[in-house]
């Protein structure tokens, strides 16, 4: 369900360069930050980069852009 929100001009201006750099719209960038922040609050023991990588991995799985892991046997 989408709802309209009134956000400050300051937040919108802060978001714009990040949205451009990440190829997201401003609303999608704010959604990403919200999801990242909620996950960080739910898991305070995890480093933020681990959380970012996990969210990316989930998105890749959802988009079916992954390959199964197969360990390489280097033992001789």
Secondary structure, DSSP 8 states (H G I E B T S, - for coil): --------HHHHHHHHHHHHHTT--HHHHHHHHHHHHHHHHHTTTS-HHHHHHHHHHHHHHHTT------------
